[in-house]
């Protein structure tokens, strides 16, 4: 039956694709070669295609939606008078459409809809929702408000209409509480929707409540089930047994140590380095052997697969594995025996990788290094206390710095674009309130460890490809033709020579563009546009390489405590090193690697979005204590409704166009510049600007600035 359905769907698609006039049922049936005996199967296929939005039916005729200006999209934002839907094209790029409220049909964020293109009058193309094909999640977050003696639920971000609530529904809650709610009735207009409260999280004026509600909305569990927790506890209590050491290289006498953030508890990578008699060095990257503890088919593995990654925001960690493993038996804590998976790499006197192998090992870290302390040592500013702490490893650190400098030159010659990004560090008080936001400072030690991890990941991927193993690679596709065209347009308008970048452009060409404007006023714009032109890195079973790193082979090997693909790769490599036949491995892992790559890619996207949104709650919470204060910032972005300004500590806020150029006419170039028509004022991405904090709303994570006129 399924084969029949697929056959008729293909025949129908083949006939209707591109035909603006469509076809009536009888014509379509005959043109597709239908006989009387096929009528039921044909009709079933046709109905399902209409239901799914693959076809459009009007006046008893069937159409290819694309041929008549229609498309399938997802609702991304709704308010009282308008909303936006997002079309995802075949090449992965997206296009947003403005939809007037009268054409919304009560659709909600997350709904899949069939839309018709309309002649646009504003900055965004316009559309009209013709039909709701599939409803999205019925749950959403919001804030309870009481006005004029009645209770309402004010939805967050994606919906703007307040929903009336009965008194009985809000018993036990307070005005201003952040809640998770569920739609119980859909109306034709948003004001007619009805909802019930699922859970409450406390005052919406606190970042913690807002973050907790968002995590609950996404189904993110902070805790583990009793079965998972018990299994992790049993493994931790068991410790390391003599049989665990069989077949492992004993590296406990080697000088091996970790370097991480001061607050890090899940230490999954350690390093070693020593010179070779013939010249060059042997670099060891020793990774926690999580796969020894988390075995296939266990509840631990099922939970780790489901989570896909650890989530980090503010001072919180939602771990992929229980803390008994992530912070305990798997963490490479100093002075404790730990099982590891070691990548041993030979580098010549120029820092080039000439040989490598992988082995299971047991190590004992000498010191828990901290980035800032190592930076002080390498910069010659370390205190006597720090020098004493690192006394045993300082000669190794100095060698590592020398090797890292060589590796940095190699990366530059390779052509990897050095796009600049900034991260904020959130400082919370004992009550979990954000009291400061600082720019996260990086130094030579961060770059040094990053280079060593890149080497291990590259060697891991090369091993997987060379042995033809079923594998999970970290891939990064080149920019699409459309994104390159946008980039070319920006570079041309800025008069930056680029020789018109075309599809297939090597990463070195982009790196050269960035280097050519380093230190110039246009650098921030070019940096941002290059970043936006890049595809999103993801996991895949096909080793197509990593464009952004300019590497042919790349995988994730170095963080199995917090990333599932690393754990999966460890498991496959372990069996391959034990001599298991690769054909058997393909049979065992072919489907698994495809599923793990797809699921982990999706989990990573979700985690990154949650981390960003949760951090925004805390940044807005911090700014509530600085209303009315003035700050110097940089214009970080431009949109039809205003400009975005980023402060030196990474807090970003919006300056609305009415505040930017009040009561005046302006031109917006659609990219990065606002110009006052009857004045001299011009505002461009990358320009410095002084602003005053006018509003900070914790519940949305939004900060509003107004410009300070000279």
N, C-alpha and C positions, 0 to 999 in steps of 0.2 A: 504493500500500500504506500509506504514511504517513497519507494522508487518511482511509483506511478505519479505521486504528487510532485516530486522533484522534476520528473519528465515534463509534465504539463506546465509547471512554473517556468521552466526554461523556454519552452515553446512560446508561451504567452509573452514573456519578457522579450524574446527575440523578435516577435512580430510588432510589439507596441513601442519599443524603444525608439525615441526620436520622432514618432508620428504625432504631430500636433492635432490632427483630426480625430485621433483615437479610433475606436471601433465598437460597433454594437455587438451584443452577445453572439448572434448568429454568424456574423462575418468573422469574428474572432475564432469561434469554434471551428468553422470550416477552414479558415486559413491556417489554423494550427494542425489540420489533418484529423479532426475529430470524427468519430463514427458514433452511431447510436449507443453502442455498448460503453462508450467512453464518457457519456454525458455526466454521470454522477461524479466521477473522479475529476473531470474537467471543472465542473461547477464548484466542487469543494476547493480545488486549488485556486480558482478565481476569487472565491469569497475570502479565503485566507489572505490572499495578496491585497485585497481591498482593506481588510481589517488591519493588516500590518502597515498600511500606508505605502506599500510597494506600488500599488495602482490606485488611481482615483476614479470614482464613479460619479457621473453627472448626466442627468437626462437619459438614462439607460445606455450610456456609452462609457467605455472604459479607456483611461488615458495613462500614459507614462507621466507621472507628476512633473518630472524635470522638463519635459517637452512643453508644458503649459505654464511654466514659471512657478511651480510648486516644489516644496522641499520638506524633508523631515527634520525636526529640530527638538531641542530640549529647552524647557522654560528655565531661565536662570535668575530672573528677578521680576518682582511684581510690586506695584504700589497702587494707590487709589485711581490714578488716571492713565497709567501706561505700564509697560513692562518690556522685557527683553527676552528673546529666544536665541539660542545658539545652534547654528548648523555646523556639523563636523563633516568636512569634505573627505574625499577618498585619500588624499595625501596626508591627512591628519591635521591640516590647518583648520581654523574655525572662523566663522563670520557671525557677528551678532546683528540682530534685526530689532529695530524699535517697533513695538506693537501698541497702538492706541488702545486704551482701556475698553472701548466699545467692541473691540474685536478679540477680546481675551477669552470669552466663553467660560469664565470661572476657573481657568487652568491655574495650577499651582506649581511652584518651583519643583523641578525634578520630573514633571510630566513630559512624556514624549508626544509631540503634536505634529500634525500635518499643516503646513502653512502655505500661503499664497504671497508672492512678492507684490508689493505695492509701489507706485511711484513715490520716491522719497523727497521730503522737503527739507530735512535737516542734515546733520552730519552723518547719521547712521542710515543705512538702507532700512526701509520699512516693510513690515509684513502683517498679515492677517491670519489668525488661527482659524483654520477651517474645521478641524476635528481633533479631539483628544484621542490619541491612539492607545496610550497606556498611562495609567496613573503612577506617579512616583511615590515615594514614602509618604505616609500620612502623618508622620511625626515631625515636630518642629520645636524650636525653643522660643521663649518669649518672656515678657515681664508683665506681672499682674499689676494693674493700676485701678484705683478707685476714683471716680469722678461723678459729681452730681448724685451721690448716694448709690451709684451702680458700679458693678465690677466689670472690668474688661481685660482681655488678654491682648497685649501689644506684641505681635510677632517680631522676631529679629530679622534684620537685614533684608531677606528675600521677599517678605510680604509686609505691607504697610497698613492694611485695614485692621482696626481694632475689632476683636470678636467679643460680643457680649457674653458674660458668664453668669450662671445662676448662683445665688448665695450658697446653696448647698454644695456647689462644686468647689468653692474656695475655702471651706472650713479648715482651719489649721494653718492657713497661709496668711501672709501679710502683704499690704500695699508695697509694691516695689520688689517683690520676690521674683527671682529667676526660676522658671519652671520648664519642664519638658512636657509637651502636650501632644495630643493625637486628634486629628480631624475625625469627627464622628458623622458629619453630614456635609456634603458638598452642595453649595448653591450655584445658580447660574452666574451670580455676581459674588465677588469676594466677601462683601459685607453680609452675605447670607450663609457663609460657612459657619459650622459649629464645631466646638472642640471640647475635650476633657483633659484634665491634668493627669499626667502619668507619674511625675516625681518633682519634688522641689529641691532647691539647692542653696537657699538663703538669699541675701540681698543682692540685687543686680548691680549695686554700686561697688561690689567687690570683684576683682579679677578672678579670684578662686572660684566663686559661684558660676561666673560666666564660662570659665574653662571647663569646670566639671559638667556643666549642662551640655556644652558642645561635644565633649567626649562621650557622654551618654547618648546623645543624638546619633553619633557615628557608631554606636555599639562597641566602644572601646572599653574593655574591662581593666580596671586598675589592679584587681586581685586575681588570683588563680583558684581554680576549683580545688576542693579537698583532695581529689585523686592526683592532680598534677603536683600540688604542694607536698603531699605525702611521698610521692616518688622522688621528688627533688631532695627532700629531707633525708630520705633513706640513702641516697647516693652520697650526700654530703657527710653523713655520719659514718659511712663505710670507709671514706678516705681512700688512700692509695695502698693497694695490697701488693705483695711480691709478684703475683702473676700479671699485674698491670705493667710491670717493668720489663717483662719478657720481650725481646726483640727491639728494645728501644736503645738509642744511643744515650749514654749517661753523660750529660753536659753540665752536671751540677758544680763542677770545679771551674768551669769557664766563667769569665767575667761577662755576665748577662744582666741586663737591667731594663726597666721600663721608663718611659718618659711620657707623661700625660698631663691633663689639667689637674689643678690642685684639688678639685672636688671629685675627681673621678674615682669610682669604686669598682667598676667593671673593667679591669685591666686585661685586655685580650692580646696585646702584642708586646714583645720584648725584643731587644736587639743586642748583637755582639759584633765585634770587628777586631781582626788582628792582621798584621802585615804578613806577607808571604816572602820566603827567602828569595824566590826568583823575581820578586817585584810585584806590586799590586797588593790586593787585600782579599781576605775571605770575610764576607758579610753574612751574618746569620740573622734571619728574621724568624722569631720563635713565637708561634701563635697558640693560644689555648686550645687544647685538643678536646673541644666540646663534643665532637662526634663519638668519642670514646664513651661518653656518659649518656648522650641523647641518641638512643638507638631507634631504627625504623620500627614502626608499628606500636610504639609506646604512646601513652597519653601525653608525655612530655613532647614527643616529636610532633604529634597531631596539633598540640597547642602552639608550638613554635611555628609550624607551617601556617597555621591560621593567622597568627599575629604578623608574621613576615619580617618584622623589624621592631626595634625598640623606639619609643617616642620620647623626645627630649623637649621640654619647654620650661621657661623660667628656671626654678631650681628643682624641677620634678623630672623623674624618669619613670616611664611605664615600660618595664622591661619585657623583652621577648621571652626570657627565661626567669624562673623564680630566683630570688636573691641568694638562696643557698648555693645555686650554681653560678649566677652572674657575678656576684660579689664574693663568693666563697670558693668552693673547690675548683672552679674553672678560672678564677681571677688570678693572675700571675703576681701574687702578693710577695713582697720581699721576705727573704729568709725562710720561705716555705717551699717544699718540693711540689712541683706541678708537672702534670703531663702536658706535652706540647707537640705541635706539628711544625717542624723546622724546615725553612727554605734556606739552603746553604748555597751561596752564590760567590763565584770568583770574579773579581774585577781587576782589570789590568791597571797599569800605572796612569792611564788616562781616564779611568773610571768606567770604561766600557765593560759590559757584561760578557764574559767569555765562556762561562760554564755554570751549571747549577744542578742541584739535585734536591729531593725532598726526603725527609726521614722523620719517623716518630722518635720522640726524645723525652727525657725527663730533665728539667732545669730547676735552678734555684736562683731567683732574681736577687742581685746584691743590694739594690736600692730602688725605692719608688721615686723616680725622678719627676720633677715638676717643670713644665715648660719655662715659666718665668725664672726659676732658679738656674736652669741650664743656660738660659739667655744671659743671665748675669755672669755666669762663669766664662762663657765664650766671649762676652763683651768686656771682661776684665773688671767688673764692678761687684763681684760677689763678696758677701760678708765672710768673716772667718768661720762663722757657724755653718754656712752653706759649703764652704770649701772643705770643712771637716766631714760633713755628711757625704760628700761626693769624692773624698780623697782617693778611694780605691779605683774609681772609674774615670777620673779626670783625663789621664793620658788617652784613654779610649775615646772620650768625648772630643778631644782635640783632633784625633785621627778622623773621626766621623765627620767633623765639620769640614775637614780638607776634602774628603770623598764627596760630601754633599755639594760642595762648590763645583767639583768636576761634573757631577751629575746634572747640576743646574745648567751648565754650559752645553751639555749634551742635549738636554731638553730644548734649549733655545735653538740649537742647530737643527734639531728635529722639526721645528716649526710649530710647536704647541703655542696657541695664542694665550697670552698672559692677561686675561680679563680680570679686572679688579672687582671684588665684592667686599662688603662690610657686614659685620655681625655685631649685635649689641649684647652686652652682658647685663642681666637684670639682677639687681640687689634687693632682696626681700628681708623684712624684719621678722621678729619671732612670731608674729601673727600671720605671716604669709602675705603681707602687703608690700607692694613694690615701692621702695623708698629711693631708688636711684637707678639710672640707666647709663651704662658706660660703653664706650667703643671697645670691643674685644681686641686687645692688642696681640698681634702675632710677631714672632721674631725668628731668628735663625734656627732655633731648635724645632719649631713647628715645620718649617720647610725641610729640615734635615730628615725628620721622621717620615714626612710625606714622601720624600724621594725614595726612602728605603722600602716603604710599603708599596709604592708604585712598582719597584723592581720585583718584589715578591709576587705581586699580582700579575705582572707581565710574564714572569717565569711560570707561574701556575697555568695561565691560559695557553702559553706555548706548549706546555706539557700535555694539556688536554687535547690540543689540536694535533700534535705530533703523534700521540698514541691513538688518535681517532676515537676518543672516549665520548660517551654521551655526557654533555657538559652544560653548565650554565655560564655564559659569558656576559660580561658587562659591555654593552655596545653603545655607540654614539654615532648616529648617522650624520652625514654632511648636511648643510643647510639646503632647504628646498629651493627650487627655482623662484618661487613666489617670494620667499623671504630674502633671497639674494637681490631680487629686483627692488624690494623695499629698501634694502640696505644701500644699493647703488644710488637710489633716488636721494637718500639722506646724504650720502657722501658727496654727490654732485652738488647738492644745494649748499653744502659746507665748503665746497671747493677743495675737497680732499682727494688727491690723486689715487685712483684704485684700479685703473685700466679695465673698468667694467667687469666686475666679478661674475663669473658664469658657473652654472652647475658643474660639479666636479673640481672646483677650485681647491687646491691643496691648502691645508690649514696654515702653512707658512705664509701664504699670501695675506690671510687675515691678520696674522701676527705682525706682518710688515706694515699693514695699514695702521694698526694700533701703535706700533713703535714710531711711525712717522708723525703722529700728533701728540706724543708724550710731552707733557709740560705745556701744551698749548691750551687756550681757552675752550677749544672744541673737544678736548679729550673726553670730558664726561659724557657728551652726547654720543661720540663714536663708541666709547666703552659700553654704554647702555644698549645702543643699537646692535653692536656685535653680539652682546649677550642675548638679546631678543631674537637675533637671526638663527641662533643655535637650536638644534633639535634637542628634545629631552632624552637624556641617557636612560637606558632601561636594561632589562635582562632578556637574554635570548639564547636559544640553543645553536644559533648559527654564528660562527666567529667572523663577523664582518669588520671588526676593529673598532677603535675608539678615536673618532675624529678630533675631539677637543684635546686629547692627550697626544695626538699624532702617533698612535701606536697600532701596529698590525694585530697584536694579541693583547687582550686584557680580560681579566676576570676579577671577582672579589674573593680573596682568600683570607684577608687579614682581620676580619671582625666577626667570627662565628658566634660570639656571645650576643651580638645585637643585630645580625643580619642573617636571614635564613639561607640565601644563596651561598654564602661562605660555608655554612654548615653542610649543605648538600654537596658542595665541591669537595670538602674534606672527606666526606663519606665515600665518594666515588674514587678520589685519589688513593685513599687507604686501601681499597680493594684492588686497584690497579697495581699499586706498589707491592701488594702481597702476591702478585702474579696471576690474578684472576683473568681469565680469557676475556678480551675486549668484546667479542661477539656476545658472550653471556652478559656482560655488563650492559651492552646496548639493549638486549632483550629486557633486562631488569629495570633499566633506568630511562628508557626512551620516553615513555609517556610521563613518567614522574618529572623529568627535567623540564619538559614543555609546560606542565601544569605549574611547577614551582616557579619557573621564569615568569609566566604570565601573572600568577597570583602575587608574587613578590614585587613585580613592577607596579601593580595596582596598589598594594599595601604601602609602598614607598611614596607614591603620589599622595595618598590619603594622609600619611604621617607628616609629610612636608607641609601640606595645607593646614593641618591641625596645629603643628608647631608654630607656623606663621600667625595663624589667627589667635592662638592662645597668648603668644608673646604680645600681640597687639592689644589684648585686654589689659595686660600688665603695664604696657607702655602708656596706655590711656589713663590707667589708674595713677601712675606716677605723675602725669601731666595735670591731673585734677588739683594737685598741690601747687601748681605753677600758673594758674589762670591769671591773665593780665601781665605776665612777665614777658620781656623781650628777649629774642634769641637771634643769633646770626646763623643762617642756613644756606643751603645750596638748592636751586631748583632741580628736582630730580625727575620730574615728568610733567607732561602737559596733556590735557584732555579738553573736549568741547566745553566742559563746565568749569574749568579752572586749572590751576597749576598745583603740583605737589612739591612740598619743600621738606628736605631732610636735614635734620639738625646733626651736628657732629657726633652725637651719641646714638645715632640711627633712628631716633623717633621721627616719623614722617607724618605730615599733616597736609590738609587741603586748604588752599586759598581759592575761594570761589571767585568767578570772573567778575561778579558784581562788586566784590570788595577790592579786586585787583585794579579795575578801571571803572570806578563808580560814575554813573551818569555820563558815560562817554562811549563813543563808538570804537570798536577794535577789530582787528583782523587776526584770525587764528589760521596758521598755515597748515593745520591738520596734522602736524608732526611734533614740533617742539618750540614754537615761538608765538607769543602774543605781542601785537603792536598796536599802540594807541593811534587811531586815525588822525585826530586833530591835536596831537601832542607829540612829545619826544619819547615817551616811555616805551620801552621794549623789554620783554621778559622772555628769556630763552633758557632751555635746559642747560645746566652747568653754571649759570650766572649766580653770584652771591646775592642774597636778599636778607633783609632784616624783617622779622615778623614778630607779632605778639600772639600769644596763645589766647584765643577767644572762647574755645569750648573743648572739653574733653569728655567723651561719653564712654564709660567703661563697658556698658552692655553691648555696644557695637564695635568697640575698639577704634573708634574714629576720633581724630583730633582735628580741630579747625583752627587755622591761623588767619590773621589779617596782616597786610603789609604795613610796616612802619614807614611813613613818608619822611624823607629827609627834611 
